[in-house]
Amino acid sequence: MNKTSIFLILLAVIAAKLSAQEGKTGIESRLRYNIGALSHDSMFGREAGSASEMKAALFIEAAFRNDGLKPYDPGTGSYLKPFKFGPLLYKKSSLSINGVKYRSGVDFGAVAGSSDGELQAAIVENKIFPLKSEEAVKDIRSKPTVYLIDLKHEKLNLDQPENPVNMAVQDGYAAILLSNAYEPDFKNRLFNADSTVLFPVPVFYITADLAIQITKIENPTCEIEVSIDRKRPAAYNVIGFVDNGAKKTAVVGGHFDHVGTPGSENPVIGDPNICNGADDNASGTAAVMELARWASQQKNLKYNYLFIAFSAEEKGLFGSWNFCNSVDFRKYDFAWMLNLDMVGRLAWNGKNRLTVEGVASSHEWKSLLNKTEHKAFTLLRIKGAPGYSDHFPFVKHHIPVIYFSTGLEHEYHKPVDDANLINYAGEAAIIEYLERLMQNAEKIENPGFHKISGWQNFKAFISGLVFRR
Ligand SMILES: [Zn+2]
């Protein structure tokens, strides 16, 4: 048994002791303990892809297990869901059609699951699919042919064996060009994302405009070259499930990773460069753990709940994007997503105010917020919910979101974002409020997604920079 395991067992024992305490002081003392542990120097700033990220992930997992949540993987009993993050390194990615060169990342992109390759071939757009006759298959296989798939209104699910890309591969096409004018995040999902499937041929995403252009060319031919370096670091989301046998599932999430120790390569405890991230986002992680504990103790809940501590948020929301683009995501019928990012500094600016964003993402949020008592603070209601935290991929997948924060303080992303600055009584009050809010949200049959406009998001972004200070 190594030192880390002994440390984790000790933590689990102390956590179990603390969970035995009840009531407000219970919440507050658990917050002190969990935020203290996650933002301790020995966590070295919890950078995604590092050993300290894993240490933090195992700490959260121990709490989920202790509180009786079901593991993400019932087979292994693990709550950790690994994913790769960071951009794929495109050593080569080129496409030209009838001699005209197009721009990688703008007009087209090799999708994450593309194989490497180089070819010159005719492009066909075949409506009969899969190819019916032996002759047609033979014909396709006799010379390299690139297949153009315009998905139009069909949602592409690459994890399903019967997807059009797999069928085209089976028919013998040498490469595939995919386009879809309908799915809003088609490009994000396929290009430069984490891929669970690898195709045996080059597969390119192209814009809908380019797809239309190609169909207007007589006998189009293309030249394709792609080479991808796939060595990317792994990170881990920590996922616990409260399964109430319900139809709908709600998500309560917050990121646990932080920015590490910028400026120190081999830091030791006490290094002044360790960014402990107590408010960002040990505070939100501890809140997720506390709400998970609460939900697992409730009887007769009408929703199932997924509690997710996301990783690689600081690298670009990779954990939440990975979850939203995963096969698992499509197994659930999601009611809403609650995001907690920086909830530990209530009244830091002298204003006793909790910000709530995403109010426009469901018609139900306004009345839910009005009917839930919040005596300990005022609420700053903001309609938009821009892309600066883990709620964003859920918005993009048309799931109502509600995002709470005590605001962007002066210590944000600095080594001085420490546990001693946390307002523990304030965060305990926020958690009690969120318990009431979730209790009231249980009465909503179907919150229903309402699109947030660009203008609402712009205003939310500006208010994040100015008014919350
Ligand atoms: Zn954050």
Boltz pocket constraint, residues with backbone or C-beta under 6 A from the ligand:
constraints:
  - pocket:
      binder: B
      contacts: [[A, 255], [A, 280], [A, 281], [A, 313], [A, 341], [A, 342], [A, 388], [A, 389]]
      max_distance: 6.0
